[in-house]
Amino acid sequence: MTEKREIYLDHAASTPTDPRVVEAMLPYFTQIYGNASGLHKQARASARAIDEARHKVADILSCSAKEIVFTACGSESDNIAIRGVAWAQRQAGKGHHLITTPVEHHAVDHTFNQLCDKFGFEQTVVPVDRYGVVNPADIAAAIRPDTVLISVMYANNEVGSIQPIAEIGALARQRVITFHTDAVQAAAYESLNVDSLNVDLLAISGHKIYAPKGIGILYVRKNTPLLSPFTGGSHENNRRPGTENVPYIVGIAKALELVQEHRSTENERQGALRDRLISSILQMIPESQLTGHPVRRLPNHASFVFAGCEADAILMHLDMAGIEAASGSACTTGMPEPSHVLTAMGIPHDLALSALRLTVGRQTTEADVETVLNILPGVIEKVRQLNPAYEPAF
C-alpha cells in the first residue's frame, strides 16, 4: 500500500533543517565542544568557528563582523534591539517616543506595548493600507522631536506583503532616528544589504531559513545606542551574555549562506508555485479573496480569506487530507479572535476568522500544488455546508 505524501505548506512558521546545515553542525557537538571563552585548544577551535560564522553572516549583510550578534531566536533579537535602543536613548535624554505599525509580529508590538504600559514610553502606531503596507509619508508625519526608534517589519508573516524598508530607513536616517526591522520572513527571499536598506538593526531567525530552532541573529550598526536587557558575561560584545551555542551558530551561518546563494533560482521556482496557487484558488473558489499585496509579496507566500468559513475547520479537513497549512502567525494559531494583521487591513471580523496561509518551500513540487488545488475547493464547500449561517452571495 502506497503511503500518502505529506504536503507541508507552512514554511512561514518553520522550515526543515537543511541536511547540509546539519552536516556543518555535527562536529561541534562531539568533536569540537570547548567553551569558546577558554584558552586551550578546544576553546580556541570553538572561538574560531564562531568567528568564521560571524564573518560569513557579515559578508552577506555587507557589514562588519563586530556588528553581528548571535541570539536564541528572532523574537529575542527584536527584544534586544527595541528595548536596548529605547532604554539607551531615554537614559541619554534623547526622548521616549516610538513609531511602529499595527501589522508587526508580536515580538515587536507586544514589546512596544510593554515599554509604554510599564516603562512610560509613548508610541504612534501608523496605519497600513488594505494590503498591509505602510506609507513612508505616514511614518514621516508621525515623527516627533522626541522620537528615538522606528520599527517596521521587512515582510509580513501572515499576508506576505513587503514593506518599503529602504524608503523608511532613508527618512529615519535624515532625521537621525534609529531604525529597526524584523527581517525574519524576508531573510530567505530578499536582499539583506543593510546599507541599501538603510537599517540600524535587523533581526533574523534560524528556523525560517532551514537552520534549527533556537538560534537567531541581530545586526546592530556601529554606534547605535543600545543598553542590553541582559546582564552576565561579556559575550557578543556585551550585548547578549551566555556561553555561545557553537553548533547552532555554525548552522545559522551555513543556512543563511545557502538561502542567499540560491535566492534567485528559488524565488523564481517558488514564485511560480505561489502564482499557480493564487490564480487557481481565486478562480476555482467563489467568494475567495487574496490577502496581502498582489505583487509586492514574498515569492513563497499565498494567503486568503473565504466567506462562510472558519479557519480551524479548513485546517482540520486539509490536515486529514495530508496537507499541512496555517491560518496565520504560528504564534497566534488557535486564538478565537481574528488576526490583528487582517483587522488592521480592514478585513471584517467574520471574514478574518477564515484566514488560510499556504507557504511553499524548497521541497514543494508542482505535483504538491496540483494536489492542493484538487482538494481545497471541496474542503471549502464542505465547511460552508456545515455552517448554517452561510448564504452564498450568488
BELMOVEN-V98414 format. One record per helix or strand of 3 or more residues. SS is the DSSP state (hx for helix, st for strand). FROM is the first residue (numbers start at 0). TO is the last residue. Records with the same first field share a line. If there is no record, write none. Layout:
SS->FROM-TO, FROM-TO
This chain:
hx->18-29, 40-60, 64-66, 73-90, 105-118, 135-141, 164-173, 193-196, 205-207, 234-237, 245-260, 262-283, 310-319, 339-343, 348-351, 365-384
st->67-70, 96-100, 121-125, 146-150, 177-181, 200-204, 215-219, 287-289, 300-305, 355-358
